[in-house]
């Protein structure tokens, strides 16, 4: 494995995440320590080891530095989305601080030392929250939701990742991210099995977060207001792997429930070899699948 230094990775971080690094401003012992952990781990595996998925933002940065167009373009996408969100709160120093902390977590959350096949690439949870706040709710739901902020504490003492206000009725909408990693589609027999598995994951998260809250019909009383609580599921699998069981997502779509608004990363390879990234509802990706099948 080619030797890399702390300075090399620092330089690559600033090259591929210029806006995030400017916002976060992390050139400190904490970042050095995490980079050193990554260097030790990545140099301990065989050079021909296939990295099935990233265990940290450093994997993206390292691969981009070695010439991967895919990783370079993804980092550019994430960097631009983070800047848009941060700049949108230019008049609110408190919320910019929260966004800065979230971005710092996306860089420093590195605890899984199995670089070849990480069990839980937790840094993607923070990436998902940034993309959800800036992209999914504002764009997927026709712009009818205002982002209020991150990490709100509810009456039951539990925190929730994202808070929005619906513009037509002013109701607060609490969402908690559920990042789903590494679904082995070979272990799924049919679309109903996939639906049941994903629905079970959603229900566990929903029950855990709402335990102790006062119900008001289908809503909850949260911090003195009638509010909604939903799970925000993000599927980090290659979405094309889900194609054999696409009917599972058709079933989710039929319910029109925010907790069933499954989203995934949608890279589109351009004629020039670069990638255009977006994070989109799987219902939209399904439509692209169907277009490709008929063309």
C-alpha positions as MATLAB code, in Angstrom:
seq = 'XXXXXXXXXXXXXXXXXXXXXXXXXXXXXXXXXXXXXXXXXXXXXXXXXXXXXXXXXXXXXXXXXXXXXXXXXXXXXXXXXXXXXXXXXXXXXXXXXXXXXXXXXXXXXXXXXXXXXXXXXXXXXXXXXXXXXXXXXXXXXXXXXXXXXXXXXXXXXXXXXXXXXXXXXXXXXXXXXXXXXXXXXXXXXXXXXXXXXXXXXXXXXXXXXXXXXXXXXXXXXXXXXXXXXXXXXXXXXXXXXXXXXXXXXXXXXXXXXXXXXXXXXXXXXXXXXXXXXXXXXXXXXXXXXXXXXXX';
ca = [
       0.000    0.000    0.000;
       1.387    3.398   -0.969;
       2.541    5.322    2.057;
       0.516    8.425    2.932;
       1.310   11.000    5.565;
      -0.825   13.169    7.835;
       0.197   16.165    5.747;
      -0.798   14.406    2.521;
      -4.268   13.709    3.846;
      -4.599   17.215    5.277;
      -3.781   18.643    1.871;
      -6.269   16.319    0.210;
      -8.990   17.317    2.703;
      -8.541   20.984    1.808;
      -8.345   20.173   -1.908;
     -11.543   18.114   -2.059;
     -13.600   19.675    0.771;
     -12.544   23.331    0.612;
     -15.821   24.810    1.882;
     -16.303   22.295    4.686;
     -12.728   22.671    5.885;
     -13.102   26.451    5.835;
     -16.347   26.222    7.815;
     -15.078   23.666   10.317;
     -11.520   24.958   10.596;
     -10.168   21.703   11.991;
      -6.390   21.713   11.878;
      -5.906   20.418   15.352;
      -4.793   17.436   17.406;
      -8.213   15.736   17.095;
      -8.056   15.691   13.310;
      -4.418   14.612   13.310;
      -5.283   11.720   15.628;
      -8.133   10.520   13.430;
      -6.018   10.783   10.282;
      -3.271    8.800   12.002;
      -5.784    6.088   12.941;
      -6.901    5.883    9.339;
      -3.324    5.715    8.021;
      -2.471    2.879   10.415;
      -5.593    0.963    9.404;
      -5.356    1.476    5.646;
      -1.666    0.567    5.497;
      -2.293   -2.609    7.503;
      -4.358   -4.259    4.758;
      -3.112   -5.849    1.565;
      -2.766   -3.466   -1.420;
      -5.169   -5.607   -3.444;
      -7.880   -5.579   -0.745;
     -11.210   -4.441   -2.166;
     -12.817   -1.735   -0.027;
     -16.503   -2.664   -0.193;
     -17.659    0.576    1.420;
     -16.022    3.522    3.168;
     -15.490    3.549    6.910;
     -14.787    7.282    7.088;
     -14.660   10.450    5.047;
     -10.920    9.763    4.751;
     -11.646    6.819    2.440;
     -13.442    9.156    0.041;
     -10.629   11.703    0.250;
      -7.851    9.131   -0.142;
      -9.499    7.537   -3.182;
     -10.159   10.945   -4.716;
      -6.510   11.823   -4.223;
      -5.539    8.649   -6.076;
      -7.601    9.752   -9.074;
     -11.093    8.339   -8.525;
     -13.500   10.578  -10.425;
     -16.473    9.026   -8.609;
     -15.174    9.895   -5.152;
     -13.894   13.298   -6.238;
     -17.266   14.260   -7.676;
     -19.148   12.973   -4.631;
     -16.960   15.068   -2.317;
     -17.571   18.116   -4.499;
     -21.308   17.474   -4.258;
     -21.272   17.073   -0.471;
     -19.026   20.120   -0.085;
     -21.344   22.311   -2.159;
     -24.474   21.115   -0.334;
     -22.881   21.815    3.051;
     -21.942   25.342    1.937;
     -25.472   26.042    0.684;
     -26.962   24.973    4.016;
     -24.409   26.903    6.061;
     -24.788   30.080    3.994;
     -28.578   29.923    4.243;
     -28.199   30.616    7.983;
     -25.811   33.549    7.596;
     -27.998   35.637    9.917;
     -28.189   32.978   12.622;
     -24.886   32.368   14.384;
     -26.386   29.715   16.674;
     -27.558   27.536   13.781;
     -24.337   27.996   11.885;
     -22.571   26.670   14.981;
     -24.811   23.575   14.965;
     -24.160   22.997   11.263;
     -20.422   23.415   11.875;
     -20.545   20.802   14.647;
     -22.466   18.409   12.394;
     -19.868   18.800    9.655;
     -17.065   18.260   12.140;
     -18.735   15.022   13.238;
     -18.913   13.866    9.613;
     -15.109   14.212    9.488;
     -14.080   12.995   12.934;
     -16.513   10.115   13.426;
     -14.035    7.331   12.808;
     -14.303    4.397   15.159;
     -14.576    1.279   12.957;
     -11.085   -0.054   12.272;
     -12.228   -2.715    9.820;
     -11.440   -0.673    6.710;
     -12.045   -3.618    4.376;
     -15.675   -4.124    5.419;
     -16.861   -1.706    8.118;
     -19.906   -2.842   10.062;
     -21.328    0.627   10.609;
     -19.862    3.581    8.695;
     -21.411    6.010   11.173;
     -19.974    9.121    9.513;
     -22.591    8.642    6.777;
     -25.308    9.387    9.354;
     -24.062   12.957    9.571;
     -23.670   13.211    5.810;
     -27.285   12.059    5.472;
     -28.515   14.691    7.924;
     -26.816   17.500    5.999;
     -28.240   16.267    2.692;
     -31.688   15.725    4.207;
     -31.770   19.237    5.625;
     -30.610   20.966    2.469;
     -32.059   18.756   -0.237;
     -34.631   16.084    0.536;
     -37.330   17.798    2.551;
     -37.135   21.161    0.737;
     -37.034   19.583   -2.745;
     -38.905   16.292   -2.487;
     -41.977   17.791   -0.865;
     -42.504   20.756   -3.201;
     -40.778   23.289   -1.005;
     -43.511   23.263    1.643;
     -41.188   22.765    4.612;
     -38.872   25.202    6.401;
     -35.732   23.756    8.009;
     -35.521   24.797   11.655;
     -32.447   22.948   12.848;
     -30.612   19.899   14.166;
     -30.602   17.888   17.383;
     -33.774   19.098   19.099;
     -34.519   17.646   22.534;
     -38.094   16.383   22.971;
     -40.212   16.151   26.113;
     -39.174   12.549   26.719;
     -35.534   13.658   26.944;
     -34.561   12.109   23.605;
     -33.048   14.060   20.772;
     -34.195   14.054   17.169;
     -31.906   14.768   14.245;
     -33.943   17.259   12.218;
     -36.751   19.727   12.801;
     -38.878   21.349   10.096;
     -41.991   23.526   10.094;
     -44.655   22.833    7.506;
     -45.522   26.124    5.901;
     -49.229   25.601    5.161;
     -50.328   24.786    8.730;
     -47.257   25.775   10.788;
     -46.982   22.303   12.342;
     -43.558   21.192   13.571;
     -42.201   18.043   11.921;
     -39.560   16.085   13.839;
     -37.468   13.562   11.908;
     -34.793   11.131   13.031;
     -32.324    9.731   10.527;
     -32.149    5.994    9.913;
     -29.134    5.159    7.769;
     -29.403    1.620    6.419;
     -26.071    0.140    5.344;
     -25.144   -2.988    3.492;
     -28.426   -4.780    2.839;
     -27.356   -8.099    1.295;
     -29.889   -8.458   -1.476;
     -28.747  -12.064   -2.008;
     -30.230  -12.891    1.388;
     -33.637  -11.409    0.475;
     -36.060  -13.866   -1.127;
     -38.720  -11.460   -2.378;
     -39.987   -7.874   -2.352;
     -42.232   -8.571    0.642;
     -39.241   -9.777    2.676;
     -37.363   -6.567    1.876;
     -40.431   -4.489    2.756;
     -40.872   -6.313    6.068;
     -37.194   -5.904    6.959;
     -37.133   -2.177    6.220;
     -40.503   -1.561    7.871;
     -39.238   -3.367   10.988;
     -36.166   -1.125   11.100;
     -38.362    1.966   10.813;
     -40.739    0.789   13.533;
     -37.927    0.064   15.991;
     -36.531    3.570   15.526;
     -40.009    5.150   15.712;
     -40.977    3.344   18.915;
     -37.638    4.078   20.573;
     -37.731    7.796   19.864;
     -41.417    8.396   20.691;
     -41.512    6.336   23.881;
     -42.812    8.592   26.645;
     -44.316   11.247   24.370;
     -47.995   12.162   24.737;
     -50.107   11.041   21.799;
     -52.686   13.302   20.160;
     -54.385   11.150   17.528;
     -51.701   10.354   14.957;
     -49.584   13.241   16.280;
     -47.653   13.892   19.469;
     -47.401   16.731   21.945;
     -43.766   17.793   21.676;
     -42.391   20.810   23.520;
     -45.867   22.252   23.986;
     -46.986   21.883   20.373;
     -49.029   19.352   18.418;
     -46.346   17.930   16.157;
     -45.510   15.019   13.886;
     -42.642   12.602   14.343;
     -41.232   10.593   11.445;
     -38.232    8.420   10.706;
     -36.002    9.653    7.852;
     -34.651    6.497    6.153;
     -31.608    6.684    3.883;
     -30.510    3.578    1.992;
     -26.757    3.538    1.360;
     -26.794    0.459   -0.876;
     -26.219    0.793   -4.580;
     -29.817    1.371   -5.557;
     -29.475   -0.704   -8.713;
     -28.982   -3.712   -6.414;
     -32.552   -3.202   -5.230;
     -34.025   -3.500   -8.721;
     -35.099   -7.169   -8.404;
     -37.280   -6.199   -5.426;
     -38.421   -2.763   -6.544;
     -42.025   -3.614   -5.641;
     -41.073   -3.186   -1.975;
     -40.572    0.520   -2.585;
     -43.752    0.739   -4.641;
     -45.506   -0.576   -1.551;
     -43.867    2.070    0.640;
     -44.807    4.802   -1.823;
     -48.476    3.799   -1.752;
     -48.751    4.820    1.907;
     -47.624    8.432    1.379;
     -46.067    8.564    4.861;
     -42.934   10.619    5.572;
     -41.398    7.666    7.419;
     -41.671    5.742    4.135;
     -39.894    8.437    2.109;
     -36.907    6.246    1.364;
     -34.077    8.162   -0.248;
     -30.777    7.083   -1.743;
     -27.758    8.519   -3.481;
     -28.302    8.807   -7.227;
     -25.075    9.176   -9.236;
     -25.421    9.788  -12.968;
     -22.368    9.254  -15.133;
     -21.955   12.020  -17.686;
     -20.548   11.664  -21.208;
     -17.303   13.325  -20.080;
     -16.728   10.628  -17.428;
     -17.696   12.788  -14.460;
     -20.623   12.104  -12.124;
     -23.579   14.268  -11.250;
     -24.796   13.388   -7.764;
     -28.094   13.930   -6.068;
     -29.884   12.308   -3.184;
     -33.393   11.501   -4.272;
     -36.504    9.631   -3.186;
     -36.335    6.028   -4.312;
     -39.699    6.599   -6.035;
     -37.841    8.940   -8.431;
     -34.973    6.488   -8.868;
     -37.510    3.766   -9.631;
     -38.812    5.894  -12.477;
     -35.291    6.132  -13.877;
     -34.963    2.361  -13.655;
     -38.154    1.915  -15.629;
     -36.980    4.407  -18.267;
     -33.715    2.509  -18.677;
     -35.556   -0.797  -19.062;
     -37.795    0.552  -21.832;
     -35.083    2.438  -23.743;
];
